Structures are given as C-alpha cells and as structure tokens.
C-alpha cells in the first residue's frame, strides 16, 4: 500500500492533522505535494540512491519531503533540529547529502551552516532566508503527477549520539523497487499492533527520530490518519486522544511518567477509552510505571525492543507482560542470542550482551570499525545492550553496556536505580552515572530533576538515600546525589548520559 493508492480511493481523507494548528492535509494533497518534490529532485539532477536531508521541527511539510524521497528512490536523512550548526554539518558531510530542507526552527544554524556545511542545494520550508531557496517558490510550475522513474527509497537515520559521534545506519535501496510494496514494519503494525485503515494515530515525538517517523509513514501506507503533536504536553496528549478518538499512539516511558504525575482530577477529566493500542519503546519502562498505565488505560500497552539498525525486533502485549513483568517480549524478527565477552551463548537467566541472529543486515555509514564491533564471530549483531532471557524466550533488558559502572570491582547497572528513583513522588526525572573515585575506581552518582526545585536540598538527598536503602543493596546506593533543573534528555526519551558523565570526568585523564 502507499499514500498514492489512498489518494485515488479516499482523496479527501486526512493523512495528517497538526495538533496545535488543526492544519489538515488530505491524501490527495499529500500525493500531489510529494510528486512535485520528486520532480524537484530530478530538476536538481538527483538520481536513485542520492541522499537528501530534512532538518526541521514537526510540521506537515516533513511528510511531503519524506514521501517524495520514498517515491523517487532517494536516501533520506532526518536530522535533529536541536543540533548545532557544526553537528548538522557533520551529518550533511558524512551522509553525502545533495540537498537540505530546513525550517526556521533551527534559527542561527541556518546562517552558520554556510560556514560549516558542504556546498549543497538548500531549501527553507515556509518563509525566506538568505542562502536558501523557498521550497514553495522552487516548486512553482512543477507537475503534481508521478515522475517517470519512480522507485522505492529508504531512510538513513543517525544515532542520537548519546555515547559518541552519531553514525548513520545505512541500508541498500529495497530490492523490489515498487513504491506500493509492503515491508516488515507494515506487517508488524497490522499484525501484532492492530493498525487499520481507519486508525487515528497520535504521534507525540519528534519526526526526525526513527520510531516516530517510521511508524507515521507506516500508518500512511496503511491509510490511517496521523495526528502530530508539535511538542509533547501531557495534558494536551490526553485531550487529543479524546478529541480525535485516537485508537493508537506511540509513546516512551517519560511520556507515561509525565502523564501519571498529573493531578488525579486532570487525568480523570479526559476520555481515553478509544485507545486500542499504546505502542511504547525507546527505553526500558519501570515496572511500577507500566503497572499504573495498564491500570489506567487498560491492557492496551504493547511494547517492543528494536533499534534503527533493524537487526531484530521483540514484542510483548499487556497480557503477557503481566505474567512476565519487566520483559520486552519474545522475538518477532531475528533470534535472540545472549552472549558472554567471548561471543559464546550463555544459559537462560544469565546476563550478557544481547545479539540477534538472522535479522536485517545493516552497516554504519563510513564506519566499518563500528559495524565490525557490532558483529560477533557467529555473524550475530548487537545494539550494545545487556540483558537476559528466561526459559520461555522472554527478553529482559539490564542496561547499555557502555553505561555500566564498575565500583570496587563490582558491576552496577544504572537502569535499575533510575527505574526506582523515578517512582518517588518528588522526582520528575533521574540519571545514574559513574564518577571518578580514588578508592573505588568509580562511585555511583544520582542526578535528580525534582518536580519542585525547592526540594533540591541536602535534606531531600538524605531522604532519597534512606528510601533507596529499603530497596537496593549497599553497592547500588548512590554515594552522591546532585540536582538539575532539567536533565539533558532527547525528546524521544533517550538520556544524553554522555553529557552528564563528561562533566564529572572532565578533569580526569582517561
């Protein structure tokens, strides 16, 4: 399926609704807009496989460009609009992008890119800016019918850079060039998650990230309507579920936490009974948080574990989760293999690095070393996460291997401590890292974002420490608790732990 098919069958049906403005784009409009941009690609001399970049905030035009690339056989790179000019320029140069489509949201970076970025075609979406062609002006007079050489394109998305310089995950163009061919995500969406042609899907996260972009495009392949939040707000999300009777939404655990910490009278104000499926992933969800969400929304939560690399995919519904609490499910794509440091598979309930056998092949663009590091002697691939499986094949995540703290020779995984801290009534967010320690090598440090900064006191730190002692062994208790007004968290829920850790290690030679 493809939006062009729905444009013929249901031309007036909304493909996109922007939550804040109510702007609505029909399937007929989306089809025409993406056709015009595909013609622009050819006017620029772009051939099949040439990369184009999108760097903008959530807006309807994002889909026009993505679908143009999808039908013109381009590789399209979605770049975070929160990056600095040098960071954007790095991705443009590394990816070999031939054109950039940007919005004024990136502000001064528009000008600075002239100094940092490679010489490519640059377009501004809505508005004018020196050095950039206005997209609407550039499209004037171009046909809104299909280009002669349509074929399927593919994304190349960059890691969020939580542990280092971002790397692009490169896939070849699909073997079958047909633009209306189904793919594995579409099959998963319609099967395990229950997406339908009449679905109304709420997307609360930035479109430049893998999951929101890919799931939104999948909804549009199937023929549903995507309601896009320009920025996540917990109460507004509930209001949108009620207003549009959304039956499916995509979430991350931080969304759940923020909605659960709304006052009871606010949460009870909105009717969320239309929800059939609340898809969630991106980070492990603390067990008490998920329990409360199922109690509130019902058994509609469906969780998966996967990465931009597409090398594997696990799935678990609410019913199975309630009997396997903390699990991210069993494999639907690939075979789960838990391995030791030598790449040998370990028995059930033994922690190790999570590998997948038989999933989609991928490589990191311009980084054969990282591609090699992600592959063991069996040819199995990993995202760098640590976990274990039970006897039934259900996977449980421990943490990222790179986040592990070694204190006094003992391995401590921060995720367990963070999952507990976030359940405290006065805690809005939490991060746990290892800081340098002369005696222990590393000491466990908790960085807390309180709900009220008035609680950022030594007394509250002592209260938290005493509270943790009732739940954790001594080695896992933070030796230091610091406070921040806001943690450096990616809008998709991922924590920029590297930035926190660097502050504590900046004066230490490693």
N, C-alpha and C positions, 0 to 999 in steps of 0.2 A: 504494500500500500504506500501511498505518497500523497502529500497535500494537493498535487495536481489532479489526482483522481477525485478527491473530495470537492475540489473546486468545480468539477463537472457535475458531480452528483448532488452536492449541497452548497452551491456557491455563496449563499448568504449566511451560512452558519459561522459563528465566531470561532476563529482559530486562536485568537489572542485577545485577552482583556487585561488592560493595565489597571491594577488595583486602585492606585491613588487618583488617577485622572478619569478612569472609565473609558479611555480610548479603546475602541474595538476594531480589530482587523478581521475581515471575513476571509474564508478560504479562497474566494475569487481574488480578493485584493492581494493576499499573500502570494498566490500563484503568479499574478501579474508583476508584482514588485520583484520577486526573486528572478523571474525571467529577464526583466530589464537589467538587473545587476549582473546576471550571467552574460548578457550581451556586452555590458561594460567590461567584464573580464576579457572577452575576446577583443574588444576595441583596444585594450591595453596590451594585447599580444600575449596574454596568458594562455598556456597550453595545459593539457591534462597533467596533473601532478604538481603544478606550480603552487607554492604556498601563498596564502593571503592571511592577514592578521586582523583581528577585531579587538579593540580596546575601548570599551565603553561601559557605562552603567546599564542597569536593567531598563530597557526600552524596547518598543515593538520592532524597531528597525534591526535589532540584533538578529531576529529570526529571518528577515528578508535576506540579509547577507549570508547567514549560515545556510539557508536553503538554496541560495544562488550557488554557493560553493558545492553543496551536495549534488546539484544537478549539472554542474559544469566540470566535474571531475577535478576540483581543486582540493588541496590540503589546506584546511582552515585552522588557524591557531587563535584560541581565545585567550587574551592576556588580561590579567587582573588590572582593573582601572585604579587600584590603590597603590600600584607600584610607582617608584620614582622614575624619572626620565632615564637614568643610566640602567636601571633594571629592565625597563621596557626595551631600551635599545639593545641590551644583551640578547633578549629573546628574538627581537627582529633580526639581528645579525646571525644568531645561532641557527634560527629556523630557515634563513634564506628567503624570508617573506618578500614578495614582489610588490605588495600593496598593503597599506594600513588604513583601516576605517576606525576613526576615533570620535569621541564625543567631548564636549567642553567640560565634562565632569573631571577629566584629568588635569584641567587647569593649566598651570605654568609649564607642565610637562610638554604641552603642545609646542611651545616655543623652544624649550630645551632640547627636544628631540632633533631639532635641526643641527645641533652641535654634536649630539651623541650618536644618533641613528644613522644607518646606511642610507644612501640616496635611493629612495623608493617612491612610488606613487602614494600620495597622502590625501585622504578624504575626510572632511568633517561632516558628521551627521547632524543635521539641523543647526543652522547658523552659519556664520562666516568666521574665518580665521586666516591670518596671513600665512602663506606657505601651504595651505590646504585647499583643495577644491571642494566646493559644496556638493554633496552627493546628489541632491535633487537636481541641481543645475547640470551636473555631469550626465544625468540620466535623460535629460530632455531630448526628445526625438528618437530615443532608442525603442525598438519594438518590445511589446509585452507578451510576445509569443515565444515558444521554446527556441533555443539555439539549435543549430543543425547537428552539432556533435555532442549531444547530451550523454553523460555517463556519471555514475555514482562517484562522489567524492568521499573524503574521510577526514576526521579531525586529527590534529596532533596537539595534545594538551600537555602543558608543562606542570611538573610537580610544584607544590606551593612553596618549596624552599624552606621547609621547617627544619631541615638538618643540613642545609648547604645550598650551593648554587642550583637553581631549578634546572631540570632536564626534561626535554621533550620526549614523550612516548610515541614512537614512530611505528605506524602500521602501513603496509602497502595499500594501494587503492584496491577496493574489492575486486575479486576475480570476476564476478558477474557484474558487468557494467550497468545493468538495468537500474534506473533510478527508483523504480517501484518495488524492488526486491525486498523481502523481509530480512531481518537479521536476528541474531541470538537475543539481543535485548528486547526486541519487539515480541519474540516468542515467550520470553520470561514474563514480560509485562502482561501479556494477555493470558498466560497460563497461571503461574504462581501468584501473581499480584492482582489478577482480575480486572485489568484495564479493558474498557469497552469503547465503542464508537461514540456512545452517548456520555462518556465520562467527563466530569468537570474537575480539572486537576489544579490544585493550589501549589504554586512554586514560590516559597518564601526566601530563597537563597540567590546569590549572585549567579548570573548566567554564564560567567566566564569560567566557572568551576565545572569539572567533569560531570558529576551526577546531575545537577540541575539542568545543564544544557542537554545532555543525552536523554534524560527522562522526558523533558519538554518536547524535544524533537520526536521522541517515540510516541508520545500522546498525539502529536500532529500527524505522524504516519498512520496511526490507527483511526484518526478522525475526530478526536475529542477536542475539548476547549481548555486552553491553558490560561489560568488567572495568575498573573505575575505581580508579586509584591515588589515595588521599587526598593523597599527597605523593610526588614523584618521588625515588626512590633507585636508583642504577644497578644494584646487585646485585639488589635486590628485583625490579626490572623483568625481569631475566633469569630469576629464579626463577618469576615469574608466567607468563612465556612457556612455561616447562617445565611448570608445574603445570596450567595450563588449556589447554595445547596451542593457544595463540593463533595464528591464521593471519594476522592483520592487526593493525597498530599504527600509531599516529600519533606522529611524532617531530619534534624540532627539532635543529639541529646541536649545540647544547650538550648534549643528551642523548647524542648519539653520542660527543662528546669525553669526557664523564664515564665512559661505559661503556668506551671504549677505554683510558682511563688506569687502569682497574682492573688489578691484577696478573694476569699470564697465567694463573696457576693458578685464579684466581677466575672469569675469563671462560670457561675451558675446563671448568669444573665443571657448566655448565648446557647442556641440550639445547635449541637454538633451531631445530631442523630443521623444526618445524611452520610456521614463517613462510613465507607465500607473497607477502606484500606489506608492505613497510615504507614507509608514506607519510611524506614529510617536506617541510617548507616553513618559512615564517616568517622565515627569514634565509638568505642565501647560505651554502652548505656549502663549507668549504675543500676543494680538490681532494684533498690527501693524506688528509684525514679520510674522505671518501667512498670513496676507493680502498681504505682499510683496512676500512671497513664492508662493502664488496662482497666483499672477500677473506674476511672473517669469516662474514658471513651468506649470501653468495651473491648472484646477480643479482636480488635481490628488492626493491631500493630503487626507489621510484617517487616522483619529485619533481614538485611543481607550484609555480607562482608565481601568486598572486592576492591579493586584499585583501577586507576586509569589504564594500567597495563593490560587488563582483561585476561590475565592468565588463569583465573579461577573465580568461582562465584559460589558462595554458600547462602542458604536461605532457611529461615525459621518463622513460622507463624505463631500467633499468641498461644494457641492450644499446646503446641509442642514446647514453647518456651516455658510455660507454667510448670511443666514436668522436667525441664532441663534449664533451670534458671541460670542466667549468665551466658548461655550459649549463643553463638551466632549462626548455628544451624549445621546442616549437612550440605555436601557439595552438589550443586546442580550442573556446574561446569568444572571439569578437571577432577582429579583425585587428590584428596588431602594427604600429604606426607609430612610427618613431624620428624625432624632430623636433629642429630647432635652436631657438634662442631666439625666432625669429620664427614658430614653428609650422610651418615647412616641413619636409617629409620629407627625410631625408638618405640617401646611398647605403649599401649594406651595409658593415659593419665600421667605421662612423663612429659615435662616441659621441654620444648625445643623450638627451633626455627620452623615456621610454617612454610611449606613448599606445596606447589600444585604440580601434578603430573598430567600432561595431555591437554592443557588449556591452550588458549590462543598464543601464538608466537608473537614476540614483540622485541624491539630493541630501543635503547636510549639513544636519541639522535646525537651524533658526534661524540659519543662516549662509549666506546667498545669496552673500556675497563669496567664501567658500572654495569653494562649488560652482562659481562662475564661474571662479575661478583654476584649477580642475582641468579646465577645458574650453577647448580652443583654438578658433581661427577655423573649423576644419573640423567642429567638434562632437565631436571625439575627446576622450577623457578620460584622465587620468593619476592615478597614486598618488603621484607626485613622485619616482619612481626614475629613475636614469640607467643606460643600457646600450646595447647594440648587437646587431644581428642579422647572421648570416653569410648567404652566398648561398643556403643551403637553408632559411632562415627560422628557424633556431635562435636563441633569445634568450640573451644573456649579460648578467648584472647587473654594474654597476660599483659603485654605492652610491646612497644617497639624496642628492638634490641639496642638501638642507639641511645635510648633513654635510660637504660639500666644504670643503677647506682651501685658501686662496689664500695661498701663501707666496712672496714676491718676485715676484708676478705669475704664478706657476705653479700650476695646479690639481692638487691632490693628493687622491685619494680614500682615506679611511681603511680601507675594507674590505679592500683588497689587503694592507695592512700587518698588519691584525688577523688575516687568514686565515693569514699566515705565522707570526706570533708564537704562535698557539695550537698550532702543531705542535712547538714547543720542549718538550723533555721536562720542564722545570722550571716550565712556565707552565700554570696552570689556566684562566685567562681573560685577555682583553686588550681594551682600548679605546684608540682613537687619536682625538685631537681636535686642534683648532687653538686655541692660546693666544695672547694678545696679545704682539706683538713690535715694538719701536720701529723697527727697521731693516727687517724683512721683512713687517710687517703682521700675519702670523701665523706661529707656529713649530709644528712638528709635535711633539706630546707623546703618549707612550705611557703608559697607566696599566695596570699589570700586577698581576694576582692570582696570586701564586706558589702552587704546590702546597704548599710549605712556607714559612711566613712567615720562617723563619730565613734564607731566601735573599733577603730584601728588603734588599739591601745595595748600596752603590756598586759593589762588585766585580762583582756579578751584572749590574748595569746596564751596566757596561763590557763584560761578556761578551756580553750581548744585542746591544749596538751593533755589536761586532765581527762577530757571527754574521749580523746583518742586512745588513752591507756585502757579504757574499758573494752576496746575493740581490736587493738593491734598488739603484736608482740613488741618488745622493747626496741629491737633493732630498727623497726619501721617508724618509730615515733620521731617526728621532726625535731632536730636539735635546735632549730632556729625557725621562727615564724615571722615573716615580714608581710607588709600590707601594700597594696597598689590600688589606685582608684579604678583602673581598668586593666585587665590582663591583655597582652598582645595576641588576641585570638583572631584567626581568619574568619570572615563572615560565614564560611561553611562549617564552622565549628572546630576546625583544627587549631591547635595552640602553637604559636611560634615559640616553642620551648627553647630553641637555639638562642633566640634573642635574650631570654631571661638568663640562660646559663652563661652566655658570654659576659654579662655584667658581673657575675660572681668570679669568673675566671680571667678577667681582662688583665690582671696584674700578675698572673702566674704563667710561666713558660711551660707549654705542654709538648 
